Amino acid sequence: MFRNFFISIIFCTIILFNNSFSQEPNHLQKNTNNLSSFRMQGFIGFFHNSPGTIYGGWGWPYGELIQTAFNFGENAILNSAGYTGYTFQDNLTSSCTIWDLNKVYGILIGPSEKGAVNQPADTALFQPFSSFPGMIQGAHRFSELSKIYPQIQGVIIDDFYSNYPKYLTLAQLQEIKDALLGKSIDANGNVDDSSVATTPNLKLYIVVYATGSQLYMVDPNVLKIIDGVNLWCYSQNIDYTNYANNVNIVEKNYPGKEIIGGLYISAGLNQMTPQSIQSLYQTEINLYDQGNISDVLTFAAIWLTQQYITQSRWDSLAIPPLLDTVYYPYLGEASGKIIDGQTNIPIQNALVTVQRYTNSGPITIAEKYTASTGAYDFGAWAGKDSLINYRVKVEDSSYATQYMNVQLQAGQNIDLPDIKLDAITGINSDIGNIPSSYKLKQNYPNPFNPSTTISYSMPKEANVVLKVFNYLGQEVSTLVNKIQAAGNYNITFNADSMPSGVYFYSLRSGGFTQVKKMLLLK
């Protein structure tokens, strides 16, 4: 993807040599707290953002920063020191803080595009190598950064089949996945697959082109490693009308895998026609509405800027009036606050995850921390013919996890009720006496009101997930979700905000799973 991109960049630079990116960095300091109320973000994003500006028209201001103008809700960032005018750090921090996007993906490039599978010296957290950045190191980088910026959802390997298996082996692909999951990596770039995954929810995607045999080049061993596909119509001007059918082929050949849509805006030597671009936007928006794809990434923002295309090209694309018709009117926004259930004090840095259930299972729509006021907001697709159900999940290590179901209203910002978190009164541990096996004990007292103690034993260090479900099997609380040392543990579950009834609690760790029943009587 990048080789042709660079050729086109050179071509357009020759034509438009009098234009250059503004060196004024003020857009990085711009307060955009109200951005989400303008166009309301959503599931479209840029596969490479740009500090360029737009021509305007159709009611859009002239000369506005492209991210501010489109206010897309996602961004995919190349694992490189800088690209299309942004440094890696500026792009990432702006995406996750100033613009407060819903989601961010990393992009890894292999040897076919002047990347490296393993580059041991490429270790600086916010400054990847500009030449031959490491794929393993990049995966590890985004894993570590996701602990700071929860918007990071995973990484996309660009031009996957140009690298696999010629330059990238199956074992190396597994190392990339393990590095992404937060397993330990040594100074030589070797990943310890037996170590604990510290970011187990991050996902690995591969770029697949809807051209030639790539739709059918399915290695069962690759399917065991990857989580999804980023589908692009490489011969877009010819094949764009077949995109929906190609999605169906991917669903069949990559069963259960998430699909991220993609479309090209490219100009220069690989100029895409306005017809193909407008048609694909409409097709992919419809596919998202139906739950077939999880996102739409646009390659690339630079091809919509004054610095790299002409006014006539911008006018012929007519993307603003198209999106003002088929996309923005169907977005809605929700705002809420997370507070302590006992003191009503706002909770800062609680993790808010918004999910939608689709054909490939639950898809994360937005993930971010609460502000110092406990506030959070997200903008998403409200639906065309029917409303879409979202589930808001709130986590904090000092509180039991809470959930809320939400339906957005198109064109509106709705105020959600405050989500009150119940404090976990304490986890007591005894790690001096190492148990010989896993064990989940019956809670005591049982029946209980409103609190009870759950005890369990761990024979080795591992990630522990202890959850509570209601009688319908719906998760109502996550009591533990972290790495714990071998030992015996007691945790107090407070059900003060829950109704009387039968509940189940489940312990999962190191391949061990056990469920027990308890009764809340008020």
N, C-alpha and C positions, 0 to 999 in steps of 0.2 A: 504493500500500500504506500509506503513512504518513498520508494524510489521514484515512482511516477509523480508523486506529490512534489518532490524537490525539483524535478524537471519542469513541472508546470509553474512552480514558484519563480524559477529563473525566467521562464518565458514571459510571465506577467510583469515581472520586475523590469524587464527591458522595455515593455510597452508603457509602463506607468512609472518611469524612473523619476518623475518630478514629485511623486508622492512618497512619503515615508511615514512610519509610525511616529506618533507624537511621543516625545520623551517625557512629557509631563506625567508624573506618577500619581497625580491627585486622585485619580479614580480608586486607588488602593486605600485612600483614607476616607473615601466618601461614606457618609452615614446612610446606609440603605435599610434601616430598620423597617421602613414601610414598603420596601420593594415587594414583599410577598402579597400585599394588597393590590398591587398593580400587575395585572395579567395572571396572578395567582400560581405561578410556577407550573408544577405538573411533571409529566413523565418524559418529555422531550429534552434532549441535551445535546451538547457539542462533543464530538470526538476530536478534541483540541479546541480550546477557547482561544481568544485573541484580544489584545488591547486595542484593536482597530475600532473605527466608528462607522456608522451607517449613513446613507444618503437621506433617508427619511421619505416622507410622502405618505399619502393615505391616512393622514392624521398622526403619523409618527414623526417625532422631532428630528430635524437634520443635525448630524454631527454627534449623535449620542453614542456612548460606549455600547458595543454590541450586546454585552451581557445585560446591561441596564435596559436596553431597548426590548430585547426578546424575553428577558427574565425567565429563561429556561430553568428547569428545576434540577438538572443533572450536568455532570461534567466528567469526561474521561481524560486523564492526565498522563502524558508520556513519562516513562521512567528515564528522564534525561535532564541534564542541568538546566536546560532552557529550550523553549520551542515556540515558534510563531509569535515571539515578542514578549512572552512571559518567562520569568525564571520559574523553576519547579516550585520553590517555596512560595513565591507570590501567587502563583496559580492555585496552589493547594490552600493556603491560608485565606485567600480571598473567597474561594469556593465555599469553605466550611465556616467562615466567620462573617465576613463583610456581606456576602450574598446569601449566606445561610441556606445553601442548596439542600435538597432532600437527600441526594445520593451522589457519591463520587466513585469512579472506577480508576484503577491504575492500568496502564498499558505497558506490556513488556514486548520488546522486539528481539528477535533471534539473529543468528549469524547471517541469514539471508538479507537482513536489513541493517547490517553493521552493528548488531548487538552481539553479546557474548552469553553463552549459557552460564558460565561461572567466571566471575571477575573478582577474586578475593579482596582486592584493594578498594573496591567500590562500596565503602561502608558508611560514608557520611549520611546522616539521616535525612537532611534537607537538601543535599546537593549530590545527586547521582552523577556518574561520569557523563560527559557530553559525547564521548566516543567509546563505543563498545561497552555500554553499561551491562552489568550482569543480570541475567534473568533470575537466578537464585537469590542474588542480593536484592534485586528489585522486589521480589515477593516478600522477602524478610523485611524490607524497608516499609512496604505498605502494611504489613502485619503490625509493626511497631507504631506506625503513625495512626493506625485505626484505634489505638488505645488513647490517643489524644483527640482524634477526629472520628467520631462514630459514624459519620456519613460514608466513610470508606467501606464498600461492600465486597471488594475483591479485586482481582486483576483479569485483564483480557490479554491473551497471547495473540499478537497480530500475525497475520500470514502464517498460521499454524502449519498448514500442509506444505509450505515452502521450506519449513525447517524440520518437520517430523516425517520420516525417521532419519533423513539425510544428515542433519546437523544435531538433532535433539533426540536422544534415546528415550525409551520408555522409563528407564530408571531415573534419568535426569528430570523427566516430566514429574515423576513422583516426588523427587527432591524439591522441585519448585512448589508443588502442592503442600508438602510438609513445611517448607519455609513459610508459605502463606498462612498456614494454620498456627504458626507461632512456635514450632518446634525449634530446639536449640541448633545453632549453626556455629561452626568453629572458624578460626582465622583463615583456613584454606577453602572455605565455602562448602564444607561437608555438613550435611544435615543429619542429626541423630534422630532416626525415625522412631526410636524407642522412648524419646523424651516426651514430656507432657505438652499437648497443644494448648497454647495460651490464647489463641484467637480462633477457636474451632468453627465459628460461624461464617468466616470469610469464604468466598466462592471463587472458583477458577473457571474462566470461560475461554473458548478458542474462537478465532475468526474463521468462518466458513464462507466461501464464495458460492453463490448460486449459479455456478458456471462449470461446465465440463463435468468431471467425476467427483468433485468435492462433496456434493450432497450424499454421495454413496460410499465415500472413503471412510468407512466406519470400522475402527479397530476396537474389538470388544474390550481390550485391555485399557485403551484410552477412555472408554466409556466409564470404566470403574473409577477413574481419577477425576475427570472433569465434572463440573456442575451445570454447565450451560454452553450455549452457542451464540455468537454474535454474527448474525446473518447479513451479508452484503450482496447486492446485485452488481457484480463487477462490470458486466457489459450492460450497464443500466439503461442506456439509450435504446437498446434492442430488447432486453428481457424484462423491463419493469412491469409489464402487464402480467407476468407469471409469478409475481412475488408471493401472493397469497397461496398459490399452489406449492411453491417452494417451501413455505412454512409448514405446510401439511407433510411434505416429504421429510423435513427435519424432525417433525413430531414423531414420524414413523421410524426413522433410522436412528434417531437419538432419543429413545423413549424416556420420558420422565425428566428430560433436561429443560432448564429454563432457556427461553429464546429472547435475546435482545435484538431488536430490529436496527437496521442501519440504512442510510441513504446518502448519496453523494451530491454535493453542491458544486463540485470542482469546475474550475474554468481552465483557461490556458490550453495546453495540448490535449487535455482530457475533458473538454467542456461537456457538461451534462445539459441536456435540453430542458427548458422550462416545463415542457409537457411531462417528462419523466419525473422531475422533481415534485411537481404539484400532484401528479397521480400517486407517487409513492407516499407522500405525506398523508394523503387521504386514505390510502390502503392500509398503511401501518397504524394510523389512528383508529380505524375500524377494527383492525386485528387486536389492538390493545383493548378496545371497548368490549370485545368478545372474550378476552382473557387468553388469547393465543400467544401474545408476546408481553414482555414485562417492561420494556423501555424502547425508546427510539433515539438513536444517536445520529447526529448530523456531521458529516465530514466535508468541510470543516468550517469553523467560524470565519476564518480568514477570507474565504471566498464570498463573504457577504459584506466585506468592508470596503470603504472608499479607497483604502490604500492598495487594493489588489484587483478590483474590478471597476468597470466603467459605470457611469450613471445609466447608460442604455441597458447594460447587462442587468443591473439591479432592477430597473423598471420592468424588463421582460420577465424576470423571475416572479415578480409580484407575490412574494411570500407573505408579507404583512397582511394584505387583504384576504389571502387564503386562510391563514391561521386565525384571523379575526372572525372568520366564518365557521370553520370546522373544528377549531381547537379551543381557543380562549373562552368562548361563551359557555363551554361545558366544564370548565374548571371551577372548583369551589375551595374554600379555605375554612379551617377550623382553628380556634385559639382556645387555650385552656391554661390551667395552673395546677401545679402539684404542691400539696401542702401536707404537713404532719397531721395525722388524724386526731391527735390528742391536744396539740398546742395551736394548731392552725398556722404555724410558722411556715413560710415558703421553703421548699426544698430545692437547693441549687445543685446542678450537675446530676440530677436524676436522669437515667437513660430512657428516652421515649422512642419506642419502635412502633411504626404503623404498618400493618400488613393487610393484604388483600388475597383472597383465595381464588386461584386461577386454575386453568387446565393442568398445569404442571405442579400444582400444590400452592402453599402459601408463598407469596412474594412480598418482600419488604418494599414499601413505598417511600418511607422516610425514616431516618434514624438520626437522632440528635440529642444533645444535653439540654436540660432546662437552664434558663437564665437565673441570675441572682434573685429575681423576684418569683422564681418558681414557674415562670411563664414558658410556654412553648406554642408553636403554631406550625402548620403544614398546609400546603396547597396541593390538591390532587384532582384527578378526574372524577366528576360527579356522576357521569353516565349520560348516555343519549336517550335511549328508549326506556331504560329502567335504572333505578338508583343502585349504586354499588355500596356494598357493606364493607366497612373497614373495622379493624380491631386495633385499638390503642393499648399497648403494653408498657407499663412503667416499672422500672427496676432501680433499686438502690440497695447497696450492701447492708444498710442498717434497717431496712424495711421489708416487709413481705410484698411480693409483686402483686400489682393490681391491673385490672383490665377494664376497658370500656368499648362498647360497640358504637360506631359512628356512621351516619349517612350524611354526606355533604350535599349542599344545595348549590346548583349551578349559579355562578355569578354572585354568590353571597359569602360573607365571612360569618360563620356561626360561632357563638360563644358556648363552649362546652362547660358542663358542671365541673367544679373543682374535683380532682381525684385525690382522695385522702388516703395516705399510706399508714398502715399500722406498723409500729416499731416492733422489730424482733427483740424480745427482752433479753436474749443472750444465747450464745453457743458456748457450752462448757465442754472442754476436751480433756482427755486423759491419754497422752501419747507416750507415757512411760511404760505402760503394759500393752505390748503389741499383740492384737488378736491374731488368731491363726486363720480366720476366714471372715468373709463378709456376713453381716447379720443386721437385719432390721427388726427392732423390737416393737411390741404393741405399745401404743401411746398410753400415758398415765397422767391424770385419771381418764377413764373412759367408761361412761359418757362424761363430757366435760362442759364447762361454761365459765368464762369464755376462752380460757387458755388450757393448754395441755403440753406435756413434754414428750418429744419423740427422740428415741435413742437409736444409734446405729454404730456399727463397728467396721473399721477399715484395716485390712491386713497389709496394705501397701499404699504408697502415695499415688493419688490419681485424681482426676476431675470428678467431683461429686455433684449430682443433680438430685435434689429432694423437692418434690412438688406435691401440691394438694389439688384434688379434683372434686367436683360436686358429683351428685348421683347420676347426672347426665353425661359424665365423662369430660366436662369442660374444666380446663385448668383455671383455678381461682387464686393460686398463690405459688410462688417459687421461693422456698425457704433457704435453699443453698444452691449455688451454681458457681463453684470455684474449685481450685486445686487444694486438696487437704492432705496432710501427712497421715501415715498409718496411726491408728489409735481408736479410742472410743469417744463418741460425741453425744451430747444432749442438746437439743434445741427446743426452745419454747415457741409454740404456735399460738398466736392470739387471733381468735375469730370474732372479735368484738363487733365487727361491721358485717358479719355474715349471718344469714338466717339459720334457724334450727334445721337439722336434717342429717342424713348420712353423707359422710365424706370419705375419700380414699387418699392415702398418701403413698407415694412411689419413690423408691431409691434406685438410682442408676449410677453405676461406677465400675469401670474396668471390666465390662462385659457382664456384670452382675445386675439383675433387676428383680425387685420384689415389691409387692403392693400389699397394703393392709387397710382395713376399714376402721373408721372411728365414728362416733355419734356425738353431735353437738345438740344439747338440750338447753333451751333458754326459758 
